[in-house]
Amino acid sequence: MTPGSVHTISSRDFARDLASAKRATAEGPVLITDRGRPTYALLRIEDYYRITGQPERSLLDLMDSLPSTEGVDFDPPRADIDFNPAHLD
């Protein structure tokens, strides 16, 4: 297929061979069908950012955008675990 082409894959085949669907996104979007009708589109993240006009974001950018946890108390109990030495007979 030529660059920019659209692939179509059934939801059953998608579930069985995700790797193939991911490889196909190098050539363009992959439409995932249910009963012959497109229901989802799989595309590379770079294409998603281009289509939506959003800049690419690093993991650090995403983590910085999470809501603040200031004021949230988190004091988990300490786990007391007794370990027994392994017996290698």
PDB file of N, CA, C and O in Angstrom, chain B, residues numbered from 101:
ATOM      1  N   MET B 101       0.827  -1.182   0.000  1.00  0.00           N
ATOM      2  CA  MET B 101       0.000   0.000   0.000  1.00  0.00           C
ATOM      3  C   MET B 101       0.871   1.245   0.000  1.00  0.00           C
ATOM      4  O   MET B 101       2.018   1.211   0.444  1.00  0.00           O
ATOM      5  N   THR B 102       0.327   2.328  -0.493  1.00  0.00           N
ATOM      6  CA  THR B 102       1.073   3.575  -0.561  1.00  0.00           C
ATOM      7  C   THR B 102       0.970   4.323   0.759  1.00  0.00           C
ATOM      8  O   THR B 102       0.004   4.142   1.500  1.00  0.00           O
ATOM      9  N   PRO B 103       1.969   5.170   1.065  1.00  0.00           N
ATOM     10  CA  PRO B 103       1.881   5.952   2.298  1.00  0.00           C
ATOM     11  C   PRO B 103       0.595   6.774   2.314  1.00  0.00           C
ATOM     12  O   PRO B 103       0.172   7.311   1.291  1.00  0.00           O
ATOM     13  N   GLY B 104      -0.007   6.862   3.474  1.00  0.00           N
ATOM     14  CA  GLY B 104      -1.245   7.598   3.615  1.00  0.00           C
ATOM     15  C   GLY B 104      -2.478   6.766   3.342  1.00  0.00           C
ATOM     16  O   GLY B 104      -3.596   7.279   3.401  1.00  0.00           O
ATOM     17  N   SER B 105      -2.298   5.493   3.043  1.00  0.00           N
ATOM     18  CA  SER B 105      -3.455   4.644   2.784  1.00  0.00           C
ATOM     19  C   SER B 105      -4.102   4.217   4.097  1.00  0.00           C
ATOM     20  O   SER B 105      -3.481   4.255   5.159  1.00  0.00           O
ATOM     21  N   VAL B 106      -5.349   3.815   3.997  1.00  0.00           N
ATOM     22  CA  VAL B 106      -6.110   3.399   5.171  1.00  0.00           C
ATOM     23  C   VAL B 106      -6.277   1.886   5.129  1.00  0.00           C
ATOM     24  O   VAL B 106      -6.708   1.332   4.118  1.00  0.00           O
ATOM     25  N   HIS B 107      -5.939   1.228   6.215  1.00  0.00           N
ATOM     26  CA  HIS B 107      -6.141  -0.214   6.356  1.00  0.00           C
ATOM     27  C   HIS B 107      -7.430  -0.448   7.138  1.00  0.00           C
ATOM     28  O   HIS B 107      -7.832   0.386   7.949  1.00  0.00           O
ATOM     29  N   THR B 108      -8.059  -1.563   6.894  1.00  0.00           N
ATOM     30  CA  THR B 108      -9.253  -1.951   7.639  1.00  0.00           C
ATOM     31  C   THR B 108      -9.017  -3.340   8.209  1.00  0.00           C
ATOM     32  O   THR B 108      -8.505  -4.225   7.523  1.00  0.00           O
ATOM     33  N   ILE B 109      -9.395  -3.525   9.471  1.00  0.00           N
ATOM     34  CA  ILE B 109      -9.210  -4.814  10.138  1.00  0.00           C
ATOM     35  C   ILE B 109     -10.430  -5.064  11.033  1.00  0.00           C
ATOM     36  O   ILE B 109     -10.942  -4.140  11.666  1.00  0.00           O
ATOM     37  N   SER B 110     -10.877  -6.285  11.079  1.00  0.00           N
ATOM     38  CA  SER B 110     -12.021  -6.604  11.935  1.00  0.00           C
ATOM     39  C   SER B 110     -11.583  -6.583  13.397  1.00  0.00           C
ATOM     40  O   SER B 110     -10.405  -6.768  13.702  1.00  0.00           O
ATOM     41  N   SER B 111     -12.524  -6.361  14.284  1.00  0.00           N
ATOM     42  CA  SER B 111     -12.189  -6.336  15.707  1.00  0.00           C
ATOM     43  C   SER B 111     -11.655  -7.696  16.165  1.00  0.00           C
ATOM     44  O   SER B 111     -10.807  -7.760  17.055  1.00  0.00           O
ATOM     45  N   ARG B 112     -12.141  -8.768  15.568  1.00  0.00           N
ATOM     46  CA  ARG B 112     -11.647 -10.106  15.910  1.00  0.00           C
ATOM     47  C   ARG B 112     -10.181 -10.243  15.513  1.00  0.00           C
ATOM     48  O   ARG B 112      -9.366 -10.707  16.311  1.00  0.00           O
ATOM     49  N   ASP B 113      -9.834  -9.840  14.275  1.00  0.00           N
ATOM     50  CA  ASP B 113      -8.443  -9.923  13.831  1.00  0.00           C
ATOM     51  C   ASP B 113      -7.556  -8.971  14.628  1.00  0.00           C
ATOM     52  O   ASP B 113      -6.403  -9.289  14.919  1.00  0.00           O
ATOM     53  N   PHE B 114      -8.086  -7.819  14.974  1.00  0.00           N
ATOM     54  CA  PHE B 114      -7.342  -6.863  15.788  1.00  0.00           C
ATOM     55  C   PHE B 114      -6.978  -7.488  17.134  1.00  0.00           C
ATOM     56  O   PHE B 114      -5.843  -7.362  17.593  1.00  0.00           O
ATOM     57  N   ALA B 115      -7.933  -8.156  17.762  1.00  0.00           N
ATOM     58  CA  ALA B 115      -7.688  -8.786  19.065  1.00  0.00           C
ATOM     59  C   ALA B 115      -6.669  -9.916  18.949  1.00  0.00           C
ATOM     60  O   ALA B 115      -5.879 -10.145  19.864  1.00  0.00           O
ATOM     61  N   ARG B 116      -6.692 -10.622  17.816  1.00  0.00           N
ATOM     62  CA  ARG B 116      -5.767 -11.744  17.630  1.00  0.00           C
ATOM     63  C   ARG B 116      -4.365 -11.310  17.233  1.00  0.00           C
ATOM     64  O   ARG B 116      -3.390 -11.986  17.564  1.00  0.00           O
ATOM     65  N   ASP B 117      -4.252 -10.176  16.519  1.00  0.00           N
ATOM     66  CA  ASP B 117      -2.948  -9.780  15.991  1.00  0.00           C
ATOM     67  C   ASP B 117      -2.756  -8.270  16.108  1.00  0.00           C
ATOM     68  O   ASP B 117      -2.726  -7.556  15.106  1.00  0.00           O
ATOM     69  N   LEU B 118      -2.631  -7.810  17.318  1.00  0.00           N
ATOM     70  CA  LEU B 118      -2.435  -6.388  17.584  1.00  0.00           C
ATOM     71  C   LEU B 118      -1.151  -5.878  16.934  1.00  0.00           C
ATOM     72  O   LEU B 118      -1.119  -4.756  16.429  1.00  0.00           O
ATOM     73  N   ALA B 119      -0.108  -6.676  16.941  1.00  0.00           N
ATOM     74  CA  ALA B 119       1.179  -6.251  16.385  1.00  0.00           C
ATOM     75  C   ALA B 119       1.048  -5.899  14.903  1.00  0.00           C
ATOM     76  O   ALA B 119       1.645  -4.925  14.445  1.00  0.00           O
ATOM     77  N   SER B 120       0.285  -6.673  14.162  1.00  0.00           N
ATOM     78  CA  SER B 120       0.089  -6.407  12.742  1.00  0.00           C
ATOM     79  C   SER B 120      -0.640  -5.083  12.537  1.00  0.00           C
ATOM     80  O   SER B 120      -0.291  -4.313  11.642  1.00  0.00           O
ATOM     81  N   ALA B 121      -1.642  -4.820  13.354  1.00  0.00           N
ATOM     82  CA  ALA B 121      -2.384  -3.567  13.257  1.00  0.00           C
ATOM     83  C   ALA B 121      -1.475  -2.394  13.588  1.00  0.00           C
ATOM     84  O   ALA B 121      -1.549  -1.354  12.933  1.00  0.00           O
ATOM     85  N   LYS B 122      -0.626  -2.542  14.585  1.00  0.00           N
ATOM     86  CA  LYS B 122       0.293  -1.466  14.945  1.00  0.00           C
ATOM     87  C   LYS B 122       1.281  -1.206  13.815  1.00  0.00           C
ATOM     88  O   LYS B 122       1.585  -0.051  13.516  1.00  0.00           O
ATOM     89  N   ARG B 123       1.786  -2.264  13.184  1.00  0.00           N
ATOM     90  CA  ARG B 123       2.707  -2.086  12.055  1.00  0.00           C
ATOM     91  C   ARG B 123       2.023  -1.363  10.900  1.00  0.00           C
ATOM     92  O   ARG B 123       2.649  -0.543  10.227  1.00  0.00           O
ATOM     93  N   ALA B 124       0.765  -1.653  10.666  1.00  0.00           N
ATOM     94  CA  ALA B 124       0.030  -1.043   9.554  1.00  0.00           C
ATOM     95  C   ALA B 124      -0.126   0.461   9.734  1.00  0.00           C
ATOM     96  O   ALA B 124      -0.304   1.175   8.747  1.00  0.00           O
ATOM     97  N   THR B 125      -0.065   0.960  10.964  1.00  0.00           N
ATOM     98  CA  THR B 125      -0.213   2.406  11.186  1.00  0.00           C
ATOM     99  C   THR B 125       0.954   3.191  10.606  1.00  0.00           C
ATOM    100  O   THR B 125       0.852   4.408  10.453  1.00  0.00           O
ATOM    101  N   ALA B 126       2.054   2.532  10.279  1.00  0.00           N
ATOM    102  CA  ALA B 126       3.177   3.219   9.636  1.00  0.00           C
ATOM    103  C   ALA B 126       2.769   3.734   8.259  1.00  0.00           C
ATOM    104  O   ALA B 126       3.377   4.674   7.747  1.00  0.00           O
ATOM    105  N   GLU B 127       1.747   3.131   7.656  1.00  0.00           N
ATOM    106  CA  GLU B 127       1.290   3.514   6.322  1.00  0.00           C
ATOM    107  C   GLU B 127       0.050   4.392   6.361  1.00  0.00           C
ATOM    108  O   GLU B 127      -0.349   4.938   5.333  1.00  0.00           O
ATOM    109  N   GLY B 128      -0.567   4.535   7.527  1.00  0.00           N
ATOM    110  CA  GLY B 128      -1.760   5.354   7.654  1.00  0.00           C
ATOM    111  C   GLY B 128      -2.667   4.807   8.728  1.00  0.00           C
ATOM    112  O   GLY B 128      -2.320   3.827   9.386  1.00  0.00           O
ATOM    113  N   PRO B 129      -3.829   5.421   8.923  1.00  0.00           N
ATOM    114  CA  PRO B 129      -4.758   4.966   9.960  1.00  0.00           C
ATOM    115  C   PRO B 129      -5.250   3.546   9.701  1.00  0.00           C
ATOM    116  O   PRO B 129      -5.305   3.091   8.558  1.00  0.00           O
ATOM    117  N   VAL B 130      -5.600   2.867  10.765  1.00  0.00           N
ATOM    118  CA  VAL B 130      -6.186   1.526  10.677  1.00  0.00           C
ATOM    119  C   VAL B 130      -7.600   1.629  11.246  1.00  0.00           C
ATOM    120  O   VAL B 130      -7.785   1.984  12.410  1.00  0.00           O
ATOM    121  N   LEU B 131      -8.588   1.319  10.422  1.00  0.00           N
ATOM    122  CA  LEU B 131      -9.969   1.313  10.883  1.00  0.00           C
ATOM    123  C   LEU B 131     -10.301  -0.068  11.405  1.00  0.00           C
ATOM    124  O   LEU B 131     -10.060  -1.070  10.732  1.00  0.00           O
ATOM    125  N   ILE B 132     -10.854  -0.121  12.601  1.00  0.00           N
ATOM    126  CA  ILE B 132     -11.235  -1.384  13.233  1.00  0.00           C
ATOM    127  C   ILE B 132     -12.747  -1.486  13.126  1.00  0.00           C
ATOM    128  O   ILE B 132     -13.476  -0.581  13.532  1.00  0.00           O
ATOM    129  N   THR B 133     -13.208  -2.605  12.573  1.00  0.00           N
ATOM    130  CA  THR B 133     -14.634  -2.745  12.304  1.00  0.00           C
ATOM    131  C   THR B 133     -15.303  -3.743  13.240  1.00  0.00           C
ATOM    132  O   THR B 133     -14.684  -4.698  13.708  1.00  0.00           O
ATOM    133  N   ASP B 134     -16.579  -3.497  13.497  1.00  0.00           N
ATOM    134  CA  ASP B 134     -17.472  -4.438  14.171  1.00  0.00           C
ATOM    135  C   ASP B 134     -18.609  -4.698  13.202  1.00  0.00           C
ATOM    136  O   ASP B 134     -19.318  -3.780  12.790  1.00  0.00           O
ATOM    137  N   ARG B 135     -18.771  -5.964  12.845  1.00  0.00           N
ATOM    138  CA  ARG B 135     -19.816  -6.355  11.889  1.00  0.00           C
ATOM    139  C   ARG B 135     -19.744  -5.557  10.595  1.00  0.00           C
ATOM    140  O   ARG B 135     -20.766  -5.168  10.030  1.00  0.00           O
ATOM    141  N   GLY B 136     -18.512  -5.320  10.135  1.00  0.00           N
ATOM    142  CA  GLY B 136     -18.310  -4.656   8.861  1.00  0.00           C
ATOM    143  C   GLY B 136     -18.385  -3.138   8.889  1.00  0.00           C
ATOM    144  O   GLY B 136     -18.166  -2.495   7.862  1.00  0.00           O
ATOM    145  N   ARG B 137     -18.687  -2.558  10.030  1.00  0.00           N
ATOM    146  CA  ARG B 137     -18.796  -1.097  10.130  1.00  0.00           C
ATOM    147  C   ARG B 137     -17.632  -0.551  10.950  1.00  0.00           C
ATOM    148  O   ARG B 137     -17.342  -1.076  12.025  1.00  0.00           O
ATOM    149  N   PRO B 138     -16.956   0.494  10.463  1.00  0.00           N
ATOM    150  CA  PRO B 138     -15.858   1.085  11.236  1.00  0.00           C
ATOM    151  C   PRO B 138     -16.361   1.612  12.579  1.00  0.00           C
ATOM    152  O   PRO B 138     -17.350   2.342  12.646  1.00  0.00           O
ATOM    153  N   THR B 139     -15.656   1.224  13.647  1.00  0.00           N
ATOM    154  CA  THR B 139     -16.044   1.677  14.986  1.00  0.00           C
ATOM    155  C   THR B 139     -14.904   2.376  15.720  1.00  0.00           C
ATOM    156  O   THR B 139     -15.145   3.164  16.635  1.00  0.00           O
ATOM    157  N   TYR B 140     -13.679   2.096  15.328  1.00  0.00           N
ATOM    158  CA  TYR B 140     -12.512   2.704  15.966  1.00  0.00           C
ATOM    159  C   TYR B 140     -11.469   3.005  14.900  1.00  0.00           C
ATOM    160  O   TYR B 140     -11.482   2.426  13.814  1.00  0.00           O
ATOM    161  N   ALA B 141     -10.565   3.922  15.232  1.00  0.00           N
ATOM    162  CA  ALA B 141      -9.433   4.223  14.363  1.00  0.00           C
ATOM    163  C   ALA B 141      -8.161   4.156  15.199  1.00  0.00           C
ATOM    164  O   ALA B 141      -8.083   4.728  16.286  1.00  0.00           O
ATOM    165  N   LEU B 142      -7.178   3.452  14.677  1.00  0.00           N
ATOM    166  CA  LEU B 142      -5.880   3.331  15.339  1.00  0.00           C
ATOM    167  C   LEU B 142      -4.883   4.111  14.509  1.00  0.00           C
ATOM    168  O   LEU B 142      -4.794   3.917  13.297  1.00  0.00           O
ATOM    169  N   LEU B 143      -4.127   4.998  15.157  1.00  0.00           N
ATOM    170  CA  LEU B 143      -3.120   5.752  14.436  1.00  0.00           C
ATOM    171  C   LEU B 143      -1.936   6.036  15.325  1.00  0.00           C
ATOM    172  O   LEU B 143      -2.016   5.937  16.549  1.00  0.00           O
ATOM    173  N   ARG B 144      -0.824   6.393  14.685  1.00  0.00           N
ATOM    174  CA  ARG B 144       0.393   6.709  15.435  1.00  0.00           C
ATOM    175  C   ARG B 144       0.149   7.966  16.264  1.00  0.00           C
ATOM    176  O   ARG B 144      -0.623   8.838  15.862  1.00  0.00           O
ATOM    177  N   ILE B 145       0.795   8.059  17.402  1.00  0.00           N
ATOM    178  CA  ILE B 145       0.593   9.208  18.280  1.00  0.00           C
ATOM    179  C   ILE B 145       1.005  10.506  17.590  1.00  0.00           C
ATOM    180  O   ILE B 145       0.402  11.553  17.828  1.00  0.00           O
ATOM    181  N   GLU B 146       2.029  10.445  16.738  1.00  0.00           N
ATOM    182  CA  GLU B 146       2.456  11.637  16.006  1.00  0.00           C
ATOM    183  C   GLU B 146       1.328  12.134  15.101  1.00  0.00           C
ATOM    184  O   GLU B 146       1.103  13.339  14.985  1.00  0.00           O
ATOM    185  N   ASP B 147       0.621  11.196  14.461  1.00  0.00           N
ATOM    186  CA  ASP B 147      -0.504  11.574  13.606  1.00  0.00           C
ATOM    187  C   ASP B 147      -1.647  12.160  14.438  1.00  0.00           C
ATOM    188  O   ASP B 147      -2.294  13.120  14.021  1.00  0.00           O
ATOM    189  N   TYR B 148      -1.890  11.587  15.601  1.00  0.00           N
ATOM    190  CA  TYR B 148      -2.928  12.120  16.494  1.00  0.00           C
ATOM    191  C   TYR B 148      -2.629  13.568  16.863  1.00  0.00           C
ATOM    192  O   TYR B 148      -3.502  14.431  16.776  1.00  0.00           O
ATOM    193  N   TYR B 149      -1.388  13.830  17.278  1.00  0.00           N
ATOM    194  CA  TYR B 149      -1.012  15.191  17.652  1.00  0.00           C
ATOM    195  C   TYR B 149      -1.148  16.139  16.463  1.00  0.00           C
ATOM    196  O   TYR B 149      -1.594  17.275  16.624  1.00  0.00           O
ATOM    197  N   ARG B 150      -0.764  15.677  15.265  1.00  0.00           N
ATOM    198  CA  ARG B 150      -0.870  16.519  14.077  1.00  0.00           C
ATOM    199  C   ARG B 150      -2.333  16.833  13.769  1.00  0.00           C
ATOM    200  O   ARG B 150      -2.671  17.981  13.481  1.00  0.00           O
ATOM    201  N   ILE B 151      -3.198  15.827  13.828  1.00  0.00           N
ATOM    202  CA  ILE B 151      -4.621  16.011  13.510  1.00  0.00           C
ATOM    203  C   ILE B 151      -5.294  16.948  14.518  1.00  0.00           C
ATOM    204  O   ILE B 151      -6.090  17.806  14.136  1.00  0.00           O
ATOM    205  N   THR B 152      -4.975  16.783  15.795  1.00  0.00           N
ATOM    206  CA  THR B 152      -5.627  17.585  16.828  1.00  0.00           C
ATOM    207  C   THR B 152      -4.955  18.938  17.038  1.00  0.00           C
ATOM    208  O   THR B 152      -5.485  19.793  17.748  1.00  0.00           O
ATOM    209  N   GLY B 153      -3.790  19.133  16.422  1.00  0.00           N
ATOM    210  CA  GLY B 153      -3.083  20.400  16.589  1.00  0.00           C
ATOM    211  C   GLY B 153      -2.389  20.525  17.928  1.00  0.00           C
ATOM    212  O   GLY B 153      -1.956  21.614  18.304  1.00  0.00           O
ATOM    213  N   GLN B 154      -2.278  19.427  18.649  1.00  0.00           N
ATOM    214  CA  GLN B 154      -1.603  19.455  19.946  1.00  0.00           C
ATOM    215  C   GLN B 154      -0.113  19.196  19.750  1.00  0.00           C
ATOM    216  O   GLN B 154       0.272  18.408  18.886  1.00  0.00           O
ATOM    217  N   PRO B 155       0.726  19.854  20.545  1.00  0.00           N
ATOM    218  CA  PRO B 155       2.157  19.534  20.482  1.00  0.00           C
ATOM    219  C   PRO B 155       2.416  18.181  21.139  1.00  0.00           C
ATOM    220  O   PRO B 155       1.682  17.760  22.033  1.00  0.00           O
ATOM    221  N   GLU B 156       3.474  17.508  20.680  1.00  0.00           N
ATOM    222  CA  GLU B 156       3.845  16.248  21.330  1.00  0.00           C
ATOM    223  C   GLU B 156       4.214  16.542  22.771  1.00  0.00           C
ATOM    224  O   GLU B 156       4.814  17.573  23.074  1.00  0.00           O
ATOM    225  N   ARG B 157       3.850  15.623  23.659  1.00  0.00           N
ATOM    226  CA  ARG B 157       4.125  15.822  25.077  1.00  0.00           C
ATOM    227  C   ARG B 157       4.987  14.675  25.580  1.00  0.00           C
ATOM    228  O   ARG B 157       4.781  13.515  25.226  1.00  0.00           O
ATOM    229  N   SER B 158       5.946  15.025  26.405  1.00  0.00           N
ATOM    230  CA  SER B 158       6.790  14.002  27.019  1.00  0.00           C
ATOM    231  C   SER B 158       6.065  13.429  28.229  1.00  0.00           C
ATOM    232  O   SER B 158       5.067  13.982  28.692  1.00  0.00           O
ATOM    233  N   LEU B 159       6.574  12.329  28.726  1.00  0.00           N
ATOM    234  CA  LEU B 159       6.000  11.731  29.933  1.00  0.00           C
ATOM    235  C   LEU B 159       6.069  12.720  31.091  1.00  0.00           C
ATOM    236  O   LEU B 159       5.144  12.795  31.900  1.00  0.00           O
ATOM    237  N   LEU B 160       7.149  13.472  31.175  1.00  0.00           N
ATOM    238  CA  LEU B 160       7.283  14.463  32.241  1.00  0.00           C
ATOM    239  C   LEU B 160       6.211  15.542  32.109  1.00  0.00           C
ATOM    240  O   LEU B 160       5.637  15.972  33.109  1.00  0.00           O
ATOM    241  N   ASP B 161       5.937  15.986  30.868  1.00  0.00           N
ATOM    242  CA  ASP B 161       4.870  16.971  30.659  1.00  0.00           C
ATOM    243  C   ASP B 161       3.532  16.423  31.132  1.00  0.00           C
ATOM    244  O   ASP B 161       2.764  17.128  31.788  1.00  0.00           O
ATOM    245  N   LEU B 162       3.254  15.164  30.800  1.00  0.00           N
ATOM    246  CA  LEU B 162       1.993  14.548  31.210  1.00  0.00           C
ATOM    247  C   LEU B 162       1.897  14.442  32.729  1.00  0.00           C
ATOM    248  O   LEU B 162       0.840  14.696  33.307  1.00  0.00           O
ATOM    249  N   MET B 163       3.000  14.066  33.373  1.00  0.00           N
ATOM    250  CA  MET B 163       2.989  13.940  34.832  1.00  0.00           C
ATOM    251  C   MET B 163       2.798  15.308  35.488  1.00  0.00           C
ATOM    252  O   MET B 163       2.098  15.426  36.494  1.00  0.00           O
ATOM    253  N   ASP B 164       3.422  16.339  34.916  1.00  0.00           N
ATOM    254  CA  ASP B 164       3.276  17.688  35.464  1.00  0.00           C
ATOM    255  C   ASP B 164       1.853  18.207  35.323  1.00  0.00           C
ATOM    256  O   ASP B 164       1.439  19.086  36.080  1.00  0.00           O
ATOM    257  N   SER B 165       1.091  17.671  34.356  1.00  0.00           N
ATOM    258  CA  SER B 165      -0.267  18.151  34.126  1.00  0.00           C
ATOM    259  C   SER B 165      -1.300  17.467  35.030  1.00  0.00           C
ATOM    260  O   SER B 165      -2.469  17.853  35.031  1.00  0.00           O
ATOM    261  N   LEU B 166      -0.882  16.464  35.792  1.00  0.00           N
ATOM    262  CA  LEU B 166      -1.806  15.780  36.694  1.00  0.00           C
ATOM    263  C   LEU B 166      -2.226  16.717  37.823  1.00  0.00           C
ATOM    264  O   LEU B 166      -1.463  17.600  38.214  1.00  0.00           O
ATOM    265  N   PRO B 167      -3.429  16.529  38.343  1.00  0.00           N
ATOM    266  CA  PRO B 167      -3.867  17.387  39.453  1.00  0.00           C
ATOM    267  C   PRO B 167      -2.932  17.259  40.651  1.00  0.00           C
ATOM    268  O   PRO B 167      -2.328  16.210  40.875  1.00  0.00           O
ATOM    269  N   SER B 168      -2.828  18.317  41.396  1.00  0.00           N
ATOM    270  CA  SER B 168      -1.970  18.347  42.574  1.00  0.00           C
ATOM    271  C   SER B 168      -2.489  17.367  43.630  1.00  0.00           C
ATOM    272  O   SER B 168      -3.696  17.182  43.786  1.00  0.00           O
ATOM    273  N   THR B 169      -1.570  16.757  44.337  1.00  0.00           N
ATOM    274  CA  THR B 169      -1.943  15.868  45.446  1.00  0.00           C
ATOM    275  C   THR B 169      -1.695  16.552  46.783  1.00  0.00           C
ATOM    276  O   THR B 169      -1.722  15.914  47.835  1.00  0.00           O
ATOM    277  N   GLU B 170      -1.454  17.847  46.729  1.00  0.00           N
ATOM    278  CA  GLU B 170      -1.222  18.595  47.963  1.00  0.00           C
ATOM    279  C   GLU B 170      -2.451  18.498  48.856  1.00  0.00           C
ATOM    280  O   GLU B 170      -3.582  18.662  48.398  1.00  0.00           O
ATOM    281  N   GLY B 171      -2.217  18.231  50.120  1.00  0.00           N
ATOM    282  CA  GLY B 171      -3.311  18.123  51.071  1.00  0.00           C
ATOM    283  C   GLY B 171      -3.894  16.726  51.174  1.00  0.00           C
ATOM    284  O   GLY B 171      -4.797  16.488  51.977  1.00  0.00           O
ATOM    285  N   VAL B 172      -3.392  15.804  50.375  1.00  0.00           N
ATOM    286  CA  VAL B 172      -3.873  14.424  50.430  1.00  0.00           C
ATOM    287  C   VAL B 172      -2.985  13.665  51.404  1.00  0.00           C
ATOM    288  O   VAL B 172      -1.772  13.578  51.216  1.00  0.00           O
ATOM    289  N   ASP B 173      -3.597  13.119  52.439  1.00  0.00           N
ATOM    290  CA  ASP B 173      -2.838  12.340  53.413  1.00  0.00           C
ATOM    291  C   ASP B 173      -2.644  10.926  52.894  1.00  0.00           C
ATOM    292  O   ASP B 173      -3.592  10.264  52.469  1.00  0.00           O
ATOM    293  N   PHE B 174      -1.415  10.484  52.938  1.00  0.00           N
ATOM    294  CA  PHE B 174      -1.113   9.116  52.520  1.00  0.00           C
ATOM    295  C   PHE B 174      -0.049   8.584  53.455  1.00  0.00           C
ATOM    296  O   PHE B 174       1.121   8.954  53.353  1.00  0.00           O
ATOM    297  N   ASP B 175      -0.454   7.721  54.359  1.00  0.00           N
ATOM    298  CA  ASP B 175       0.462   7.128  55.313  1.00  0.00           C
ATOM    299  C   ASP B 175       0.153   5.635  55.383  1.00  0.00           C
ATOM    300  O   ASP B 175      -0.517   5.184  56.312  1.00  0.00           O
ATOM    301  N   PRO B 176       0.637   4.865  54.405  1.00  0.00           N
ATOM    302  CA  PRO B 176       0.304   3.439  54.387  1.00  0.00           C
ATOM    303  C   PRO B 176       0.930   2.718  55.576  1.00  0.00           C
ATOM    304  O   PRO B 176       2.014   3.088  56.028  1.00  0.00           O
ATOM    305  N   PRO B 177       0.256   1.698  56.079  1.00  0.00           N
ATOM    306  CA  PRO B 177       0.828   0.934  57.194  1.00  0.00           C
ATOM    307  C   PRO B 177       2.060   0.164  56.736  1.00  0.00           C
ATOM    308  O   PRO B 177       2.141  -0.281  55.591  1.00  0.00           O
ATOM    309  N   ARG B 178       2.999   0.017  57.630  1.00  0.00           N
ATOM    310  CA  ARG B 178       4.216  -0.738  57.316  1.00  0.00           C
ATOM    311  C   ARG B 178       3.889  -2.228  57.334  1.00  0.00           C
ATOM    312  O   ARG B 178       3.220  -2.715  58.245  1.00  0.00           O
ATOM    313  N   ALA B 179       4.357  -2.930  56.341  1.00  0.00           N
ATOM    314  CA  ALA B 179       4.120  -4.377  56.258  1.00  0.00           C
ATOM    315  C   ALA B 179       5.208  -5.103  57.050  1.00  0.00           C
ATOM    316  O   ALA B 179       6.399  -4.929  56.795  1.00  0.00           O
ATOM    317  N   ASP B 180       4.783  -5.910  58.002  1.00  0.00           N
ATOM    318  CA  ASP B 180       5.725  -6.729  58.759  1.00  0.00           C
ATOM    319  C   ASP B 180       5.669  -8.140  58.191  1.00  0.00           C
ATOM    320  O   ASP B 180       4.711  -8.880  58.417  1.00  0.00           O
ATOM    321  N   ILE B 181       6.706  -8.496  57.454  1.00  0.00           N
ATOM    322  CA  ILE B 181       6.736  -9.795  56.781  1.00  0.00           C
ATOM    323  C   ILE B 181       7.919 -10.575  57.315  1.00  0.00           C
ATOM    324  O   ILE B 181       9.052 -10.093  57.315  1.00  0.00           O
ATOM    325  N   ASP B 182       7.643 -11.791  57.771  1.00  0.00           N
ATOM    326  CA  ASP B 182       8.712 -12.680  58.224  1.00  0.00           C
ATOM    327  C   ASP B 182       9.139 -13.548  57.051  1.00  0.00           C
ATOM    328  O   ASP B 182       8.314 -14.212  56.422  1.00  0.00           O
ATOM    329  N   PHE B 183      10.422 -13.537  56.767  1.00  0.00           N
ATOM    330  CA  PHE B 183      10.958 -14.358  55.701  1.00  0.00           C
ATOM    331  C   PHE B 183      11.661 -15.552  56.295  1.00  0.00           C
ATOM    332  O   PHE B 183      12.418 -15.419  57.256  1.00  0.00           O
ATOM    333  N   ASN B 184      11.420 -16.703  55.738  1.00  0.00           N
ATOM    334  CA  ASN B 184      12.098 -17.913  56.144  1.00  0.00           C
ATOM    335  C   ASN B 184      13.202 -18.210  55.148  1.00  0.00           C
ATOM    336  O   ASN B 184      13.017 -18.000  53.949  1.00  0.00           O
ATOM    337  N   PRO B 185      14.338 -18.689  55.611  1.00  0.00           N
ATOM    338  CA  PRO B 185      15.419 -18.986  54.668  1.00  0.00           C
ATOM    339  C   PRO B 185      15.000 -20.131  53.732  1.00  0.00           C
ATOM    340  O   PRO B 185      14.253 -21.031  54.115  1.00  0.00           O
ATOM    341  N   ALA B 186      15.498 -20.065  52.521  1.00  0.00           N
ATOM    342  CA  ALA B 186      15.199 -21.106  51.539  1.00  0.00           C
ATOM    343  C   ALA B 186      15.995 -22.355  51.858  1.00  0.00           C
ATOM    344  O   ALA B 186      17.160 -22.265  52.246  1.00  0.00           O
ATOM    345  N   HIS B 187      15.383 -23.518  51.699  1.00  0.00           N
ATOM    346  CA  HIS B 187      16.051 -24.792  51.926  1.00  0.00           C
ATOM    347  C   HIS B 187      16.350 -25.406  50.563  1.00  0.00           C
ATOM    348  O   HIS B 187      15.438 -25.814  49.843  1.00  0.00           O
ATOM    349  N   LEU B 188      17.622 -25.468  50.217  1.00  0.00           N
ATOM    350  CA  LEU B 188      18.024 -26.021  48.921  1.00  0.00           C
ATOM    351  C   LEU B 188      18.654 -27.385  49.132  1.00  0.00           C
ATOM    352  O   LEU B 188      19.875 -27.517  49.205  1.00  0.00           O
ATOM    353  N   ASP B 189      17.818 -28.377  49.226  1.00  0.00           N
ATOM    354  CA  ASP B 189      18.314 -29.741  49.467  1.00  0.00           C
ATOM    355  C   ASP B 189      18.486 -30.498  48.191  1.00  0.00           C
ATOM    356  O   ASP B 189      18.894 -31.659  48.213  1.00  0.00           O
TER     357      ASP B 189
END
